[in-house]
Amino acid sequence: MLKCSKNSEGTAELEEALATVLDIIKSANDSMHQIAITGYEGDVHELGKLLLQGSFNVWTDHKKGHNKVKDLARFKPMQRHLFLYAKILLFCKKREENADGHEKSPSYSFKNSLKASDPVFQPHTSIVKGPFGVVFPY
């Protein structure tokens, strides 16, 4: 409807209605993913507004550190589902479980979190491949 009514009477109302419907769908989708978080000690509703959620590659230092140069060559990203709230960034591992032979329903095992005041968020650059990056000051 919107494509056929460009520059017509009511176009602004149609655009507003579309934005509202898309916002409702996003909100429902985000809520569906939030309730599937397990292992987080606390109430996710107290973390502020959910700004972004999705799967990302995450690189971290190994707990034992790197002893040899060849260890660095094996440094692989981990696939994590991130939930960016106004106050905190949650790192979760996505798990897909069968539900009585039906489609797999995802759940997210909480792994780690960062307060929003700790990291520095950077937009897409030559180093950061994606919509944003999280960089920690040394």
Contacts in CASP RR format, 6 or more apart in sequence:
PFRMAT RR
TARGET T0000
AUTHOR 0000-0000-0000
METHOD contacts of the structure
MODEL  1
MLKCSKNSEGTAELEEALATVLDIIKSANDSMHQIAITGYEGDVHELGKL
LLQGSFNVWTDHKKGHNKVKDLARFKPMQRHLFLYAKILLFCKKREENAD
GHEKSPSYSFKNSLKASDPVFQPHTSIVKGPFGVVFPY
1 14 0 8 1.000
2 11 0 8 1.000
2 14 0 8 1.000
2 15 0 8 1.000
2 18 0 8 1.000
5 11 0 8 1.000
5 14 0 8 1.000
30 50 0 8 1.000
30 53 0 8 1.000
33 53 0 8 1.000
33 54 0 8 1.000
33 81 0 8 1.000
33 83 0 8 1.000
33 106 0 8 1.000
33 108 0 8 1.000
34 44 0 8 1.000
34 50 0 8 1.000
34 53 0 8 1.000
34 83 0 8 1.000
36 105 0 8 1.000
36 106 0 8 1.000
36 107 0 8 1.000
36 108 0 8 1.000
37 44 0 8 1.000
37 83 0 8 1.000
37 90 0 8 1.000
37 92 0 8 1.000
37 107 0 8 1.000
37 108 0 8 1.000
37 110 0 8 1.000
38 107 0 8 1.000
38 108 0 8 1.000
38 109 0 8 1.000
38 110 0 8 1.000
39 109 0 8 1.000
39 110 0 8 1.000
40 90 0 8 1.000
40 110 0 8 1.000
40 113 0 8 1.000
44 83 0 8 1.000
44 85 0 8 1.000
44 90 0 8 1.000
47 85 0 8 1.000
47 86 0 8 1.000
47 87 0 8 1.000
47 88 0 8 1.000
47 90 0 8 1.000
48 85 0 8 1.000
48 86 0 8 1.000
48 87 0 8 1.000
49 85 0 8 1.000
49 86 0 8 1.000
50 83 0 8 1.000
50 84 0 8 1.000
50 85 0 8 1.000
51 84 0 8 1.000
51 85 0 8 1.000
51 86 0 8 1.000
52 82 0 8 1.000
52 83 0 8 1.000
52 84 0 8 1.000
53 81 0 8 1.000
53 82 0 8 1.000
53 83 0 8 1.000
53 84 0 8 1.000
54 81 0 8 1.000
54 82 0 8 1.000
54 83 0 8 1.000
55 79 0 8 1.000
55 80 0 8 1.000
55 81 0 8 1.000
55 82 0 8 1.000
55 94 0 8 1.000
56 79 0 8 1.000
56 80 0 8 1.000
56 81 0 8 1.000
56 82 0 8 1.000
57 77 0 8 1.000
57 78 0 8 1.000
57 79 0 8 1.000
57 80 0 8 1.000
58 77 0 8 1.000
58 78 0 8 1.000
58 79 0 8 1.000
58 80 0 8 1.000
58 82 0 8 1.000
58 91 0 8 1.000
59 75 0 8 1.000
59 77 0 8 1.000
59 78 0 8 1.000
60 78 0 8 1.000
62 71 0 8 1.000
65 71 0 8 1.000
66 72 0 8 1.000
78 93 0 8 1.000
79 93 0 8 1.000
79 94 0 8 1.000
80 91 0 8 1.000
80 92 0 8 1.000
80 93 0 8 1.000
80 94 0 8 1.000
80 111 0 8 1.000
81 92 0 8 1.000
81 93 0 8 1.000
81 94 0 8 1.000
81 108 0 8 1.000
82 89 0 8 1.000
82 90 0 8 1.000
82 91 0 8 1.000
82 92 0 8 1.000
83 89 0 8 1.000
83 90 0 8 1.000
83 92 0 8 1.000
83 108 0 8 1.000
85 116 0 8 1.000
86 116 0 8 1.000
87 115 0 8 1.000
87 116 0 8 1.000
88 113 0 8 1.000
88 114 0 8 1.000
88 115 0 8 1.000
88 116 0 8 1.000
89 113 0 8 1.000
89 114 0 8 1.000
89 116 0 8 1.000
89 119 0 8 1.000
89 134 0 8 1.000
90 110 0 8 1.000
90 112 0 8 1.000
90 113 0 8 1.000
91 110 0 8 1.000
91 111 0 8 1.000
91 112 0 8 1.000
91 113 0 8 1.000
91 114 0 8 1.000
92 108 0 8 1.000
92 109 0 8 1.000
92 110 0 8 1.000
92 111 0 8 1.000
93 108 0 8 1.000
93 109 0 8 1.000
93 111 0 8 1.000
94 106 0 8 1.000
94 107 0 8 1.000
94 108 0 8 1.000
95 106 0 8 1.000
95 107 0 8 1.000
95 108 0 8 1.000
95 109 0 8 1.000
96 104 0 8 1.000
96 105 0 8 1.000
96 106 0 8 1.000
96 107 0 8 1.000
97 104 0 8 1.000
97 105 0 8 1.000
97 106 0 8 1.000
97 107 0 8 1.000
98 104 0 8 1.000
99 105 0 8 1.000
114 134 0 8 1.000
118 136 0 8 1.000
119 134 0 8 1.000
119 135 0 8 1.000
119 136 0 8 1.000
120 134 0 8 1.000
120 135 0 8 1.000
120 136 0 8 1.000
120 137 0 8 1.000
121 132 0 8 1.000
121 133 0 8 1.000
121 134 0 8 1.000
121 135 0 8 1.000
122 128 0 8 1.000
122 132 0 8 1.000
122 133 0 8 1.000
122 134 0 8 1.000
122 135 0 8 1.000
123 131 0 8 1.000
123 132 0 8 1.000
123 133 0 8 1.000
124 130 0 8 1.000
124 131 0 8 1.000
124 132 0 8 1.000
124 133 0 8 1.000
128 135 0 8 1.000
END
